[in-house]
Amino acid sequence: MNIDNLNKAAEILFNSRINLKRISKLPEECSPKNNNDAYAIQNKLVDKYLIENQKNIVIGKKIGCTNTEAQKQINVSEPFYGNIFLHYSSNSNCTLNNNLFSKPFMEPEVSFKIKKELDISDAPYSFETIYKSIDLVLPSIEIVDSRFNDWTVIGINNLIADNAANAYWIYGEEINNLSSFNFSDHLVTLYINDKIIDKGNANNVLDNPINSLTWLLNTLAIQNKPLPKDNYISTGTCTPAIPINIGDNICADFGKLGKVNFNFI
């Protein structure tokens, strides 16, 4: 895809978010036909978010569709990634205004931060290498909110182009003692207005969220992209994506990993 069409697609997706006007699809000439097109559009879209707010920076990556139930919800069969922005993230116990979103869903996710930038020439990395590279773990909730009217039918390339449908990231307290957690069997309980809505497990994320992190770092290495030190990585949802509505008080309880709370007004 040529540069003009990459920019056109990114401009349409950017305006859709800023103006909260969803689209049915991208014009044919700038619709991503493959994975390379999709991530190239995503890169242009990231540039627009950074220009929008001079204080905005990319603080990490989000991984989508590492959960089979989430894959079924949007008819895809493999993971993909997008970017997390400082301007669109907050600490737990925050309040989010509905006028920032079109039709948001929440996803409770285990997030990590790595100690140092890994040498991409050493890829593919093993699970053990990635585990040793992790600096800390923290509970989080990702808010996903596609710019497309029906994101269950548009396909993976459009979702990638749309920054993997990322809308916001809410994070809890950081913990640097990974050895106290069994991520192959770690329960998560999701509450809305003090009522249990769903129960999930970290093993819904490619059997272990560290597998998801390994997938990301190996995928980035194939694309010749290192992950900068101190970037956060949200590894994918432990439950199906759950819609949220005005007036909801949300709590994701990750047990000894901690809780993440926010109000949606």
Order of alpha helices (4+ residues) and beta strands (2+ residues): alpha-alpha-beta-alpha-beta-beta-beta-beta-alpha-beta-alpha-beta-beta-beta-alpha-beta-beta-beta-beta
